[in-house]
Amino acid sequence: MTLLESLRIALRALRANLLRSFLTMLGIIVGVTSVVAMVAFAEGAQREISRQIKTLGANVLMIVPELNRGGDDNTNLYQSAILRESDAAAIGANIAQVVAAAPSVREDLQVINRNKNTWVTVNGTTSSYFTIREWPLSRGRMFSGQEQLSSGKVALLGQATADKLFGESDPVGQTIRIQSVPFEVIGILAEKGASGSGREQDDIVFIPIASAQKRLFGSANQVHRGSVDYILAKASSPQTVFRAEQEIIRLLRQRHRIRESRDNDFRVVDPAALMAAQHAASRTIGWLLAGIAGVSLIVGGISIMNIMLVSVTERTREIGLRVAVGARTRDVQFQFLMEAVLLCFLGGLIGLSTGAGLAYAASRIAGWPVHLSPLSLIGAVGLASVVGVIFGFFPARRASHLDPVTALRME
């Protein structure tokens, strides 16, 4: 018996009991739907986290101030935590594993262009910031050294801010006002997208840090006049990130004169490491959910085996006639195995379509990232077919070993 002939007979047998065939496939449909949807969500989340890690820049460390609980006799007191521009300069100059360091101050302010205005994050920093973040310009130029030293009134716009303030027109060379202070737009940054926290990175304005401190964020308190909100540092390679972190801690403790009994008044964060841990957790949870969903495939397989055993009982006389007219044992076994595999294959196709539809519907409605790779789709249908082979083998073998004389006597 040829494969095509076996397939034709199997389709005819399934069509004879359409409702029963559909109900039999239902377990496979639910299982494949669940597996496809869970894998799509897991792969989508992993790709989104990978994209967010890339937007941070490679080998980036972030140093932020942190309140330091007093030691010795003043355990309930907290020491003011301050990072300064000079700390960033010292990190860049004295730590061999660090290739660049940039201090930054930031605040949400209203930015105005004629009759348009928007509230965005205004970040005062140096040109090293863009080297660290690997954030190129789409057009225009960076701050010059003279502009950074002389508190130049120049600005770089994120793509989202440029769209809000200027629409389709070219912002470069135009003037915006930040707290009534005019700034010339000298460049537009390339689009970055959302950060790991979900914040829009392109909704931002960058100005020289001296301009921010003297013209916008100036403080009457001389102690805090040179303070910064955070410092970014870039290690020379992935292998030197940990060493750079340890050296930064050692240097800043020395500069801040922190005794051994005291905690740091700063914190060094490796954003990529945090997001990589999130990536691993997301992947583990995703595959765990897919595995749980895969249990329904086993349930569906048991249903297939049960119905195929019933089918063998119902078609005992038919089996006896086939053997009597010359059908071999392997022909009968292959015929029933083909029916089981066909049930699972068709159920797998329906489940694949349903799972993909649910994944993309959730993506459109809830904004969840999804990704369906061809390999995962082929794997889902292939897994369903394997379930058909495994759970259809016993009924097929039982059918092929029926005694033809006894089978022909069955009514």
N, C-alpha and C positions, 0 to 999 in steps of 0.2 A: 504494500500500500504506500502510495507516494505521500509526501508531506502536504501537497495541495489538496489531495483527495481527503486526507485526514482532517484538514482544516475545514473543508466544505461540510463534511459530516458533523464536525463539532459545532459549527455555526447553526446547522439545521436542528441539532439537538437542543441548543440554547434557545432558539427561536420558538421551539415547541412549548416552552414554559418561560415566557418572557418575564412575568412578574416574579417567579421563583428565582430566575437567574439574576434579576436586579437586586432582590433582597439578599441573595447570596453574596453578590459583589459589594454590598453596602459596607461591610466591615473593612474590605480592602480600600474602598473609596474614602472612608473616614480616616483610615490609617495613612494613606498616601497624602491626603489633603493636609493632615496635621504635620507630617514630616516635611512636606514641601514648604508650608507656611513657616514652620519653626526655623528651618534652615535658611529661608529667605531673610527672616528677621535677624538671625544670628550673623549671617554674612554681611548684611547691610550695616549692622551695628559695628562690626569689626572694620569695615571699610571706612565708615564715618570717623571712628576713633583714629585710624591710621592717617586719614586726611587731616584731622585736627592736630595730630602729633607733628606732621610735616609743616603745618602753618606756624608752629612755634619756632621753627628753626632747629638746626641740629646742635646737640651738645650744649643746650642753654641751661644756665642756673639762674635762679631768681633769689635775691637777698632782700628780705623785708624786715623792718623793725618789729620788735616784740617786747612787750612789757616784761621787765625782769623783777621777780620777787626778791626783795631784800634778804640778805643773809644774816647770819649771826643773831644779833639781838632784835632785829627789826623784821621778823619773818612775815608780818602782815603788811609791810610797806612795799610799794612798787617804785622802781626807779624809771624815770622817763627814758624811753627808747628813741634814739636818734641815729639815722644814717646820714652821712654827708657826702658831698661831691668829692671831697678829698679821699674818702674811703674807696670810691670807685676808681679814682686815679691810682691809689696805692695798689689795689687789686690788679689793675692792668699793667702796672710797672714792675711789681715785685713777685708775681706768681708766674712761673715759667709755663705752667699748664694752661694759662688763660691767654687767649689771643686778643680779646677786646672786652671792655667793661663800659657800661653806659649808665649814668644816674638818670632818674626820671622823677618828675613831679606831675600830678594830674588832678584835674577837677572837672566836674560837669558844668559847662557854662553855655550861655546863649551866644550863638554865632549868627551874624546878620549879613546879608547881601541885598542891599536896596530894600525891596518890599518882601523879601523872603528871609525866614529865620528858622533856626532849629537848635535844640539843646543837644550837645554832643560832648564827648570827653575831649578836653584839651590837654595834650600831653607835652610837657616841656622836657626835652632831652638833647642828646648830641647825635651827630651823624653816625657814631659807632652803633647806635641802637639798631639801625637798619641793616648793618652788617651782621649783627648778632642774630636778628630775626630773619635774615635772608629775605628781606622785603624790598624788592626793586621798585623803581619808578615806572609808570606807564608812559609818562611824558614829563617834561620839565627838568629841573635839577635839584640837587640836595643843598643843604645849608653850606655856605662857605665858612672857612675858619674865621674870617673877619666878622661875619655875621654872628657867629657863636660867641665871640669875645666881646663884641660891642652891643650886645642885646638887640640885634637887628629885628625889625618888625617884618619878618617873613614867615610864611606858613606852607606846610605840605598838607594836602587834604586826602583823606581816605575816599575811596570811590563812591561809597554811599553818601557821604557828606557832600561831595562835589555834585552828585545827581540832585540832591535836595535843594542845594543853593543855586545851582547854575543850569540844571536841566541839560539840554542838548548843546549849550554854548560852551566854549573853551574857557575854563577858569584861569589858566595860566596867564599871569600878567594883570589879573583883576584884583580888586581890593575888597577884603571882608573886614568886618568889625567884630572884635571880641571885647566885651565890656567897654564899648565905645572907643577902644584902641584900634586904629587901622593897621591891618597886616596885608602885605602883598602876597598873593598866591604864586609860589615859584615852581610847584610841582604837584603831580597827582600820583598817588601810590597805586601799585597793582592790586587787584582784588584779592583778598585773603579768605573771606567767608567767615562763618561763625566759629567762635572759640569752643574749647571743651566745655565751658560753663554755659554755652548757648548765647553768649553776648556777641553782637555783631562787631567784628573787628574793623570793618571798613567805615564805621560811623565814628570818625575820629579826626582831630586836627593836631598836627605836630608843629611846634614852634621851638626855637632854641631855648635851652633851659635857663639861660641868663635872662632872656626876654620874659619868660614865665615868672621867674622869681621877682624881677624888678618892676615889671609893668602890670602883671596880673595877680600873682599870688604873694606879693610882698608882705612881710610881717614886721610889725613894730618891735617884736621881740628879737633882739640881736642873737640870743642863744639859738633860735630856730631859723635864723635868716638863711643859713647855708644847708638846711636839712633837705632831704629828698624822701620821696615816698617809697622808692624801691630802687634796686640796682640790678641790671642784667649783666651776666658774664657769660662768655662763650669759651668752652674748653676746646683745646686743639684737636681732640679726637674722642670718639666714644670711650676708648680705653682710659683716657685721662680724666674723665668726668668725676669719678670718685675721688681721685687724688686732688683735683682742683677744689672740690668741695671741702676736703679736709684742710687744705692750705688756706682757703678763704676763712674758714672758722678760726684757724690758728692766728692769722694775721689780724682779723677784726677783734678778736679777744685781746690781743696785744695792744692794738690801737685804742680800744675802748677801756683799757686798763681794768679788765674784769679779773677778779681774783679766782683762784681755783675752786673755792667754795661756792662761787656764784654761778648761776645759769647764764647762758648767752642772752644779750639784749637784742638779738637778731635771730633770724631763721633762714637757713639756706634750703631752697626747694628745688627739686629736679622735676619740672612739670612733665617732661617726657616719660620719666620713670613712673609717675603717678598714673599717667594715661595708659602706659603699657600694662600696668597692673590691672587697670580697668578693662583693657583690651582682653587680657587673659581671662579675667572673671567673666566677661561677656561671652567669650567663646565657650568657656566651660559650661555656663548656664544654658547657652543656646543648644549645645550638643546634648546636654542632659535632658532638656525639654524634647528635643528630637528623638532621643532614645525612649523617653516615656511615651511619646506619640507612636513610636514604632511598635509598642506593645499591642496596640490595636491591630497592627498587621498580623500579629500572631493569633489574636482573637478571630480576625477575618479568615486566616488560614484554617483554623479549627472549624469554622462554619463551612468553608469550602469542602473539607474532608467529610464532614457530616452529610452534606447534601450529595456529594459524590457517592457515598456509601448507600444512601437512599436510592440514587439513580441506578446503581449497580443492581440493587434488589428489584427495582421496578423493571429493569431491562434484561433480566436473567434469560428469558426465552430468546430475546434478540441476540444475546451473546452466544447462546447454544446454537442458533441457526448459523451465525457467522463461522463458528468453529466447524460446524458440520459441512459447510460448503467450501472449506479449505483455508479459513483465516488461521494464521499462526498465533501462538501465545503472545509473541512480542507485538504482533499487529493489534491485538485487543488491548494489550497494556498501553501501547503508544496512543491508541485512540482515546482512551479515558484520561490519560495524562495530558493529552492535547486539550481536552475540554477543560480540565482544571486550570491549566496555564492560560488558556484563552479567557476564562472568567477573571483571573487575576490581572491579566494584561489589560483587558478592557476597563476593569475597575481602576487600574493604575492610571490609565489615560484620563478617565473622568476625574479622579482624585487630583491628578496633576493640574488639570485645567481649573478645578475648583480652588485648589491651594494657591495657585498663582493669582487667580482673581481676588481671593481674600487678602493676599499679601499686598497687592497693588491698591486695593480699596482702602485698606488700613493706612497705607502710605499716603494716599490722597486726603483721607479724612483726618487722620491723627498726625500726619507729618512724620511718621516713623520711617527711617531709612531701610530700604529693602534691596536685596540683590539676588537675582536668580541666575546662576551660572548654568550653561548647558550640561556640564558634568553632573550637577546635582539633579537636574531634571531627568537625565538618562538613568542616573543611579536610582531614583525613586521608582521609575517604571521597571527597571531591571530587578530591583529588590522585590517588587510585587510579583514579578514572574517567577523569581526564585521561590517565593512563598508557595506559588502554585505547584511548582515541581516537588517541593518537600511534602506538602500536605496532600497532594494529589497522587503521590506514589503508592501509598498503601491501598486506597480504593482501586487504582488501576491494576495493581498486582493481584488483588483479590478477584477482580473481574477476569483477568487472564488465566487464573487457575481454577475457574469453575469447571466441574465435570460436564461435558456437553450433553451426555445422556440425561443426567439429572436436570440440567438447565432446560432441555426441550420438554420435559414433563411439567414444567412450571406454567401456571396459567397467569 
